[in-house]
Every structure is written in structure tokens, then in C-alpha cells.
Amino acid sequence: MLIPIENVLSNDEVRQFRDVLARATWQDGSQTAGTLARSVKQNQQLDDGSEAAVQLGNHVLRRLGSMPTFISAALPKKIYPPKFNRYADGGTYGAHVDSAVMQVPGTNITVRSDLSATLFLAEPDEYDGGELEIEGPFGVQCVKLAAGDMVLYPSSSLHRVTPVTRGARIASFFWIESMVGDEGERSLLFDLDEAIQALTPLTEPDDPRLLKLTGVYHNLLRRWAST
């Protein structure tokens, strides 16, 4: 399930991010790729331990913690610290699947990648190419969102970033371990929660139908969640 989330960052926040990133030192992104991915990865990344990466990554995490749509869709248990990349001058990332389990650098914490996230930091008209192509059961979906918007998608998906032929594509990316590891179960919970939220303003708080639906949601979450 592919879920876009708008306005994770405001326009002012995007400008602040871009100012910091314009002064940052970028490294060859292939240094952080696995053996197979290294041959198809051509981009730049920030050093995860740099002041810019830590500062901006923490800001992203604070914003996500206050976003009901993200919490409902991801049901996050752990989040890998946000990373930052840049594609320009033909930069691309060929078809790959994200690693299933990742260790947070400098810690003994591991994160199972249930969901991948890309937070766009450049406007679509700033660059040509750079589409995030995600393969799913209904074919390939192309994603190129406004700056400040984010997309969530299954980490198990085969995906790629098409070559950037003009300008620069700048983004943050990270992975989420969900309390509900099964994609189908997590999608059902998200759909049910969205329906409940849509019905809530249309009914009385003590409406037995709404209470029953809410009970079903929490009982399913209780059954499926791993905390």
C-alpha cells in the first residue's frame, strides 16, 4: 500500500532545511550501499553522524510524532534515524529492495524495515527525472511529490529512482518498524481507522455503532500488535 502524506514540513521548514543542506558536505552515496546495490546507486548522501543530518533528522521525527495520519498508517515501533540524499547530473538508483534488518550506527539497536519513507525536499519543477518508481501488485507507481510531502510504501517493494537530468532531487529517507509487521493487517487497520475518523464528526460520541467500530479497531490492534 502506497500512502502519500502531505505537509510533513511547511514551506518555511523546507526553506530552513534547504539552507542547512546547501552548506552541508555531501559524500558518495555508494559508500553506504550493500554489495548488490552499490553497482546501481549513483547519488550523494550526508554523513549520518554530521551535525546537519542529526539536527534535521530529529526535526523530522518530532513532526512525524504529531501527525495522526503517519501514526495511523505506520503504527511505528522503531524509526531508523532519517538520512538525506541528493541526485544530480544523471544521478540514479537502480531497482533494489531495502535490507530487511538494519542496525542503527553506533548502537546495538536494530530496525526491521516494514515501511520505507521518502520525504521530498525539492519541488517537482526544480528537477527533471528523479521519479520514485515503486513496483506493486497493480504495476509500477511513479511518485514525485511537492517539497514537504512524504510517501510511505512497503520496504519489500522493488523500487528505483530514475536518472535526474536537470537540477537536483533532494530528499530525506528512512525506515519504520511497525507494531503490526504484516502489511495486509496494517492496511486493514489503516482503512478502518480512516473510516472511523471520517464518521466521528457526523455522529454523536456515544453512538453505539461508532463505539462498536472503535472497539473492533482496538481489538484487532490488540491481536496483531507486537510491542
C-alpha positions in Angstrom: 0.0 0.0 0.0 1.4 3.4 -1.0 0.4 6.2 1.2 1.2 9.9 0.5 1.2 12.3 3.5 1.1 16.0 2.7 2.7 18.9 4.6 5.0 16.9 6.8 7.1 20.1 6.6 5.8 23.6 6.0 7.2 25.8 3.3 9.2 27.7 5.9 10.6 24.4 7.3 11.6 23.3 3.8 13.4 26.5 3.2 15.3 26.1 6.5 16.2 22.5 5.6 17.5 23.6 2.2 19.6 26.4 3.7 21.3 23.9 6.0 21.7 21.3 3.2 23.2 23.9 0.9 26.1 24.4 3.3 26.5 20.7 4.1 29.2 18.4 2.8 27.9 15.6 0.6 29.5 12.2 0.2 29.4 9.5 -2.4 26.2 7.6 -1.7 27.6 4.3 -2.9 29.7 4.0 0.2 26.6 3.1 2.2 25.1 0.7 -0.3 25.1 -3.1 0.0 27.1 -5.3 -2.3 24.4 -5.6 -5.0 23.0 -2.1 -4.6 26.4 -0.5 -4.9 26.6 -1.1 -8.7 23.3 0.7 -9.3 23.5 3.6 -6.8 24.7 6.9 -8.0 23.9 9.7 -5.6 25.2 11.8 -2.7 24.4 11.4 1.0 25.1 13.3 4.2 27.2 11.6 6.8 24.7 10.2 9.2 26.7 11.5 12.2 27.0 15.0 10.9 25.5 17.9 12.8 23.2 18.7 9.8 21.9 15.2 9.5 21.2 14.8 13.2 19.6 18.2 13.6 17.3 17.8 10.6 16.6 14.2 11.3 15.4 15.0 14.8 13.2 17.7 13.5 11.6 15.3 11.0 10.9 12.8 13.9 9.3 15.5 16.0 7.0 16.5 13.2 6.0 12.9 12.5 5.2 12.3 16.2 2.4 14.8 15.9 0.9 13.6 12.6 -2.1 11.3 13.1 -2.0 10.1 9.5 1.6 8.9 9.8 0.9 7.2 13.2 -2.3 5.5 11.9 -0.6 4.3 8.7 2.7 3.2 10.1 1.9 2.3 13.8 5.6 2.9 14.4 7.5 0.8 16.9 11.0 2.0 15.9 12.2 4.5 13.3 15.6 4.4 11.7 17.1 7.9 12.0 16.3 9.9 8.9 19.0 10.1 6.2 19.4 12.7 3.4 20.4 12.2 -0.2 20.9 14.3 -3.4 20.6 13.2 -7.0 22.0 15.4 -9.8 24.0 15.2 -13.1 22.4 11.9 -14.1 22.3 10.5 -10.5 20.1 7.5 -10.2 19.4 4.4 -8.0 18.5 1.3 -10.0 16.0 -1.3 -9.0 16.6 -2.7 -5.5 14.8 -3.9 -2.3 15.7 -2.4 1.0 17.5 -4.5 3.6 15.2 -6.4 5.9 17.0 -5.6 9.1 19.2 -2.6 9.7 21.5 -1.7 12.7 21.5 2.0 13.8 25.1 3.1 13.5 26.9 3.4 16.9 24.2 1.5 18.8 23.0 -2.1 19.3 19.6 -1.1 18.1 18.2 -3.0 15.1 15.2 -1.9 13.0 13.2 -4.3 10.8 12.2 -2.4 7.7 8.5 -2.8 7.3 7.9 0.6 5.7 10.1 2.9 3.7 9.6 6.6 3.7 10.8 9.3 1.3 10.3 13.0 2.3 10.7 15.3 -0.7 12.7 18.5 -0.1 12.8 19.9 -3.7 9.8 21.0 -5.8 9.0 18.8 -8.8 9.7 21.7 -11.2 13.3 22.1 -9.8 14.5 18.9 -11.5 13.8 16.6 -14.4 13.6 12.9 -13.8 14.1 11.6 -10.2 10.8 9.8 -10.0 10.5 7.2 -7.3 9.1 4.1 -9.1 7.6 1.5 -6.9 6.5 -1.9 -8.2 3.3 -3.3 -6.7 0.6 -5.8 -7.4 -1.0 -3.4 -9.9 2.1 -2.4 -11.7 4.7 0.4 -11.3 3.6 3.6 -9.5 5.6 6.8 -10.1 5.9 9.2 -7.2 7.2 12.8 -7.4 5.7 14.9 -4.7 5.8 18.6 -3.6 8.6 19.7 -1.2 7.5 18.9 2.3 5.3 15.9 1.3 6.2 12.3 2.1 5.3 8.9 0.8 5.2 5.6 2.7 5.5 2.3 0.9 6.3 -1.4 1.8 10.1 -1.9 2.2 9.6 -5.3 0.5 8.8 -3.5 -2.8 11.2 -3.4 -5.7 11.8 0.3 -6.3 14.1 2.7 -8.1 14.9 6.4 -8.6 15.1 7.4 -12.3 18.0 9.5 -13.5 18.0 13.2 -12.8 18.8 15.0 -16.0 18.3 18.6 -14.8 18.6 20.3 -11.4 18.8 18.3 -8.1 16.5 16.0 -6.3 16.9 16.4 -2.6 15.1 14.2 0.0 15.1 12.6 3.4 14.6 8.8 3.6 14.2 6.3 6.4 12.6 3.1 7.5 9.9 2.2 10.1 9.5 -1.0 12.1 5.7 -1.2 12.7 4.0 -2.7 15.7 2.0 -4.6 13.1 4.5 -6.3 10.8 2.1 -7.9 8.4 1.3 -5.4 5.5 -2.2 -6.7 4.9 -3.2 -6.4 8.6 -1.6 -3.0 8.8 -3.5 -1.8 5.7 -6.9 -3.1 7.1 -6.3 -1.2 10.4 -5.4 2.0 8.5 -8.6 1.8 6.4 -10.7 1.1 9.4 -9.1 4.0 11.4 -9.6 6.3 8.4 -13.3 5.3 8.3 -13.8 5.9 12.0 -12.1 9.3 11.8 -14.4 10.3 8.9 -17.5 9.1 10.7 -16.7 10.7 14.1 -17.8 14.3 13.3 -21.0 13.0 11.7 -22.2 11.1 14.8 -22.7 11.5 18.5 -19.7 10.5 20.6 -21.8 7.8 22.3 -23.3 6.4 19.1 -23.2 2.6 19.6 -22.3 2.0 16.0 -19.2 4.2 16.3 -18.3 2.7 19.6 -18.6 -0.8 18.1 -16.3 0.1 15.2 -13.8 1.7 17.5 -13.9 -1.5 19.6 -13.2 -3.6 16.6 -10.2 -1.5 15.6 -8.6 -1.7 19.1 -9.3 -5.4 19.4 -7.7 -6.1 16.1 -4.8 -4.0 17.0 -4.5 -5.8 20.3 -4.5 -9.1 18.5 -1.9 -8.2 15.8 0.4 -5.7 17.5 3.8 -6.6 18.8 5.2 -4.0 21.3 
